[in-house]
Amino acid sequence: MTITLTLLDLRFFAHHGWYEEETRQGQTFLVNAWISYAEPTTNITELSTTIDYTEIHSILVDQMNRPRKLLEELTQSILDEIRSRFTQVNHIKLQIEKLAPPVPGFNGRLGITLERRY
């Protein structure tokens, strides 16, 4: 059996982007994360036997506060950090969207989804 931890609709104001305007002014990003791991063979009664979602949130906060030119680099870095801290993770899906990208005539969201299985 598999347990999937979800952190959904997290909003961050950050300075990621290829264009100077994005890094200078910053913008709001929407982050969704799905982190899966095998269900322990014993009942989960202690935080130490599961993945603490507050630690995942801390990783996201830390990584979102480090400006990157590309969302691809950002998502790769987040997945690498989650997996290095929680080796029991066997699947991660991470989605990051720019809610108001500075693209002339563009009315919507754009972003990236990275998914890895271990």
N, C-alpha and C positions, 0 to 999 in steps of 0.2 A: 504494500500500500504506500501511497505517496501523500505527503502533506504539502500544500502550497500556501505560502505566506504571501499576502497581497498588501501592497501599499499603493493606493489609488488616488488620483486627482491631487497630487501634491504640487503646489505652486511655489516657484522660486523666482526671485528677481536676480538676474545674473548678467554677466558681460561676455557671453560666448558669441562667436561669429567671425566670419571671414572679413567682413567689411568694417572699416574704421568706425562708422556710425554705430554699429552694433556693440562694439567693444567700449566705445566712449559713453553712449547713452544707456546701454543695458536694455533688457526687455524681460518679460515674464515668460517662464517656461512651465509646461505641465509635464509631470513625471508620473509614470505608472510602472510598477515593478511586480513581477511574479517570481517567487523564489521557491523551488521545490526541493524536497529531500525525502529520503525513505523514512517511513513511520518507525519510530523506535519499537523494539519488541516488548518493552514494558510500558505501563501507563505513564502518561506525561503528567507529572504532579509537581515538577520543579522547573523553573526557568532554565536551569542548567542542562535539561534534557531536550531542549528545543532551541529554536533560533529566536533571539530576542529582537522583535521588530524595531525597538528603539535603537539598537545598534545598527541595523540596516539604515534607519532614518539618519543616524549620525554620519554614516558613510556618504549618503546622498547629499547631506548638507555640506560636508567637507569638500566633496568633489564638485558640487555646483558652484562653490565659492572660488574655484581655481579656473580662471578664464582659459578657454581653449578656442582655437580657430574653427575647429570642425566638431560637429556633434558626434561623428563617428569616433573620434579620439576620446571624447568625453564618455561615451557609452562603453567603449572598450576598457577604459580605466576603471569605471565603476564596477563592471563585471569582474575584472581582475582582482579588485580589492575585496569584493564580497566573497569570491571563491577562495582567496588566500586566507581570509579570516574564518570562513565556515567551510571546511573541507567536506562536510557531509552533503553539501549542496550538489544536486545532480542535474539541475536544469534551472536556467535563469532566462527570463524574458524581460527586457527593459525598453520602455518607450519614452522618448523625450520629444516634446513638441514646442515649437515657437508659436505663441498664441497670436502674435501680431507681427509677422515677419516684415522687414522693411523692403518689400518687393513692390514696385509701382504697379498699380492695378490689381494686386492680389488681395482677395478678400476671403480669408480662411486661415487654416493652420497648416503648418508643415513640420515635418520631423523625421525621426528615424526610429526604427525598432531593431534591436539586436537580440538574438536568441542563441543561447549555447546550451548544449547537452554535454555532460561530463560522465 
